[in-house]
Each structure stands twice: as structure tokens, then as C-alpha cells.
Amino acid sequence: MKRSAVVCIVLSGIFVALALFSYFYASRSTGLLPVITYPLRDYTIPFAIAGAVLASCGVFIQKRKRK
């Protein structure tokens, strides 16, 4: 397996894990109010897109024939 393909696939796994973490992370309070908020949800979609792009790049690099 090519080293660049492995790096892309490992990075895609990291970005998917970050997307899951940012989706499920909850903060219990914002100051004096006991309210559950999700401050990292804005980062979920960019992390998931980056993970998907890196995974597809890793698969493309691996499947590409060497000339």
C-alpha cells in the first residue's frame, strides 16, 4: 500500500472521529444558566466533508495504476 494512501485514510479516520466528537459534545452551562448547549456542532459538517474527501483521495491513490 502506498504511503500517501495510508496517510489519507488515517487522516480521514481522524477527521471522522473529530466530526463525531464535535456532534455529540455538550456543554452543561453557559454562565449562570443551567442549559445544555452544543457549541461544536458548527464544525461537524466541515470535519465530515474533509474526512470523506481524504478517504476518497486515499482510495483513488491506491487504485490508480502506476505507469
N, C-alpha and C positions, 0 to 999 in steps of 0.2 A: 504494500500500500504506500502511496506517495506521501511524503511528509506534509506537503501543503494540504492534501485532502484530509489528513488526520487532524491537522491544526484547525481547519474549517469545521470539521464535525465536532471536535471538542469545544470550540468556541460557541457553536450553535447550541450545544447542550448547556453551556453556562448561561447563555442568553435566555434559553427557555426556562431554566431554573430561576433566573432573576425575574422573568415575567411572572412566573407562578408566585414567587415571594412577594412581588410588588402588588399582585392582585389580592392576595389573602392577608397582607399586613394590615392590622387595625390598631389605631391609636385610641386609648380609652378616654382621654380627656383633652380638651383644648382650653387650658387655663382653669377656671373655676367651674366650668360646666361639665358634668359627667356624661359626655356624649361620645359615642363610638364613631370615629371618622376613619376614612381610608385615604390617607394623604399620598400614597404612592400609586394609586390607580391610574394616574395620568401617564405613567411610564410603562404600563403593561403592553399596550399595542406596539410602541416602538421596539421594545425588547423582543416581543414575539415576531415582529417582522424581520428584525435583524437576525434572529435565530433561524427563521425559515430561509432567508437569503443565504446565510452561511451554510446551512445544510444542503441547499440545492447547489451551491458552488462546490462544496466538497464532493457531492455525488457526481457532478459534471466533470470535475478534475479527475476523479477516479475512473470514470467510464471513458474518458477521452482517449483515443488511441494515440500512441506515440508514433511519430513519424521519423 
